[in-house]
């Protein structure tokens, strides 16, 4: 290192990144008897799981729940002494009217309850009354043809593997446009055409091929959920931590430190190099890796990577977990000898600029929960299904263009009356939020959160009046500014990038190229895929490989 004297310290393991992936990996390393150092370049741990006080109540500002998959996340919660909770109430969709000829329905935008038996909008029974009410009779009949199509339709290796193409091939444009697209856009801040189906819904394409239909595959998913014994079963796709998801990251950090690990914020990794066979200064055996770390300060904007701001020190260790954001991780990985330069030349997708406006207000009219737990607003300009598409095995797989109807007619010209893409009635959805607010402020006080920002659209500009106007349009309840007790605007710019099929293939190849490298694991949402459950499982697997390859 050019001859300079740099302080060096040895650790059992180094975890780079203090989001949910890094915290999970460090926790599992501690459970295996190791004492890791976890560093996080920002001033807090948790990443997209963050909390803040609004109206005196502590609430999730970022992620608040997760899609339940497997046991990795729920078993971790149980071991940490946290309880899994399902959201209270049934959510709604705020949709434009059906196009003429698509079926009877209202002539303006309106609320529809989520179908009883569906997975991210894909129905187990396309002819169920609550599905027909949303997509219309013709589109429902087209969707029901899924049961008669060969299992290979939409699932063969030569078929497009994005979610929109898969759903359209199996069930047609009606299910895509009025169910899947609004729900996926609201949850993942991305269009289904930009998402790999196997990342968003792992195993669903394979199950469709094996069971013969998408509806059967969805029914199997729902049955497995109902059979769960860990408190995460039921109709809802979402689960949360009782008291708030932030309790999970708080508990992980506490457990890491209680187990002998160390957590340092405002500290970032600057370079990563093999140990080179040199003896450590204290005479211990050579280590596999040396990592330069340094204090950090904020970058030019809150969304930018923090920048170094102080003297470096060196960490010597046999185990490194790279769990930071994609840009920082790829920069570090470029220092690994033998790794092709092409492996780290990834173009990382950028997520939509997201703004979340949370308000606490006195509003007796909201006590009736007019929108249940909340609602998702259909993306503006979506096409409305009318006549059924062809019943043949080959179905159009490209996303429907805006402004036209899949059946050939014109889409409804009715403009969306709100700017928000989602509204959550937090004090109804999560009962502990409502209880805390009532204890602080008395009855009839409610918390609402509105979400703004879609792919390809400018950074949303939101203020209290915009939020109150949207609340009135979506719930029918007009809240005057003087009734607002507190409010907060939080931005998460670019933090939920779409995992496209091409990008997923590149990260898979990178993981394969890194697999032979001893003592190094890479994890995080940018390689694990979207969703807390997927990230937790990936991080726990990575930590397990490090423990297994070196012993304790």
DARA-V230159 format. One record per backbone hydrogen bond with DSSP energy under -0.5 kcal/mol. CO is the residue of the C=O (numbers start at 0). NH is the residue of the N-H. Records with the same first field share a line. If there is no record, write none. Layout:
CO: NH + NH
This chain:
0: 3
3: 5
6: 313
8: 315
12: 36
13: 15 + 320
14: 16 + 38
15: 322
17: 45
18: 22
19: 23
20: 24
21: 25
22: 26
23: 27
24: 28
25: 29
26: 30
27: 31
28: 33
29: 32
33: 35
34: 11 + 12
35: 37 + 261
36: 14
37: 263
38: 16
39: 265 + 266
41: 265
45: 48
47: 49 + 62
49: 60 + 61
51: 53 + 58
53: 56
56: 53
58: 51
65: 67 + 238
70: 74
71: 75
72: 76
73: 77
74: 78
75: 79
76: 81
77: 80
82: 241
84: 239
90: 113
91: 375
92: 94 + 111
93: 377
94: 109
98: 101
101: 137
109: 94
111: 92
115: 117
116: 123 + 124
117: 119
118: 121
120: 122
121: 118
124: 127
127: 130 + 131
128: 132
130: 133 + 134
131: 135
135: 139
136: 140
137: 141
138: 142
139: 143
140: 144
141: 144
142: 145
143: 146
144: 147 + 148
145: 148
149: 152
151: 154 + 155
155: 158
160: 196
161: 165
162: 166
163: 167
164: 168
165: 169
166: 170 + 171
167: 171
171: 175
172: 176
173: 177
174: 178 + 179
175: 180
178: 182
179: 183
180: 184
181: 185
182: 186
183: 187 + 189
184: 188
188: 351
190: 193
191: 162 + 163 + 194
194: 162
195: 198 + 199
196: 200
198: 201
200: 203
202: 206
203: 207
204: 208
205: 209
206: 210
207: 211
212: 216
213: 217
214: 218
215: 219
216: 220
217: 221
218: 222
219: 223
220: 224
221: 225
222: 226
224: 227
236: 67
238: 65
239: 84 + 241
240: 243
243: 246
244: 247 + 248
245: 249
246: 250
247: 251
248: 252
249: 253
250: 254
251: 255
252: 256
253: 257
254: 258
255: 260
256: 259
261: 37
263: 39
265: 295
267: 293
270: 291
272: 289
274: 277
277: 286
279: 282
283: 279
286: 276
287: 274
288: 316
289: 272
290: 292 + 314
291: 269 + 270
292: 312
293: 267
294: 308
296: 306
300: 303
306: 296
310: 294
311: 6
312: 292
313: 8 + 315
314: 290
315: 10
316: 288
318: 13
319: 321 + 520
320: 15 + 322
321: 522
324: 328
325: 329
326: 330
327: 331
328: 332
329: 333
331: 334
332: 335
334: 336
335: 338
337: 339
339: 342 + 343
340: 343
341: 344
343: 345
345: 347
351: 353 + 493
353: 491
354: 451
355: 357 + 489
356: 449
357: 487
358: 447
359: 484 + 485
360: 362 + 445
362: 365
363: 366
364: 367
365: 368
368: 371
370: 373
372: 424
373: 91
374: 422
375: 93
378: 381
380: 402
386: 385
392: 394
400: 403
402: 410
404: 407
408: 404
420: 376
421: 450
422: 374
423: 425 + 448
424: 427 + 428
425: 429
428: 87 + 430
429: 432 + 433
430: 434
431: 435
432: 436
433: 437
434: 438
435: 439
436: 440
437: 441
441: 444
443: 362
445: 360
446: 425 + 426
447: 358
448: 423
449: 356
450: 420 + 421
451: 354
453: 456
459: 461
462: 466
463: 467
464: 468
465: 469
466: 470
467: 471
468: 472
469: 473
470: 474 + 475 + 476
471: 475
475: 477
476: 478
477: 479
479: 482
480: 483
482: 361 + 484
485: 359
487: 357
489: 355
491: 353 + 494
493: 350
497: 499
498: 195
499: 503
500: 504
501: 505
502: 506
503: 507
504: 508
505: 509
506: 510
507: 511
508: 512
509: 513
510: 514
513: 516
516: 519
518: 319
520: 321
523: 526 + 527
524: 528
530: 534
531: 535
532: 536
533: 537
534: 538
535: 539
536: 540
537: 541
538: 542
539: 543
540: 544
541: 545
542: 546
543: 547
544: 548
545: 549
546: 550
